[in-house]
Amino acid sequence: MYQAGLVLEGGGMKGIYTAGVLEFFLDKGIEFSNVYGVSAGACHMCSYLSKQSGRALDISIDYLDTKKYCSVESLLTTGDLFNVEMCYHLIPDYLYPYDYEEFNKYQGKAYSVVTNIATGRTEYMRIRDMKADIDKIRASASLPLVARNVKIDGNYYLDGGISDAIPLQKSVMDGNRRNIVVMTKEEGYIRKPTAQAQLALIKARYLKYPKVYDMMANRHIRYNETVEYIYRLREGGQAFVIRPRQASAVGRIEKDKEKLIALYKEGYADAENCYEQLIAYLEA
């Protein structure tokens, strides 16, 4: 196990790129002492830490045509675009059983990054027991407007990407001198301000939690500043970045299986192509 931080950006279904990178890590037996997952990154982190080869891809594409997996019907009837019962209970416990025993063998620390909607602050929730802590993963992947607020220990949470999309700074503060950052946005990507129409909906939906509006209104500023921070650390040797070289055709909510498989393969190939440099970086 490498004493290093693995930082996993979110990005909705674009996160399948991350799943491809993690699949390569599994094939090579590469493990890290600290893993920080945001949104889709948190979800794919689960299968990586249970060492279930192929699982992240399978659960991303096998249920695309199932209304109970991800649909407007689910959103209207449950309040969640991605059906909670299916995604966090039916799949891991019955349809594609999660290897809880293997996860329990992991000797490092895993964190799910979430946003406290009352304070607007990021919280990095330690995952100690995947079954007991599954709501921490769910919270990280609960997007505003298309998911219900997730209650944990009396507080309400949403998507970690709202407040800290790429938690490299947290990893550095935790003492990780070397960090692998897997991003889902292509090189040169600059986040634009959230559309005014979406902000209006957010303001109306979260009247009791005005920090959500504030965070979404300024999200592009924080994201772009974080990317600049990543570049500085990459130049200084504290970060090794794996990210797409060009924009993907995969949308945040994607139903095209072939597009998803192609992006997954791209992530695997990118990790494979930089393998020698990665190992040299980790072992320097």
Secondary structure, DSSP 8 states (H G I E B T S, - for coil): -EEEEEEE---GGGGHHHHHHHHHHHHHT--EEEEEEETHHHHHHHHHHTT-TTHHHHHHHTTTT-TTTB-HHHHHHHS-SB-HHIIIIIIIIIIS---HHHHHT--SEEEEEEEETTT--EEEEE-S-TTTTHHHHHHHT--TTSS--EEETTEEEEEGGGT-SS-HHHHHHTT-SSEEEE-SS-TT-------HHHHHHHHHHTTT-HHHHHHHHTHHHHHHHHHHHHHHHHHTTS-EEE--SS--S--SS---HHHHHHHHHHHHHHHHHTHHHHHHHHH-
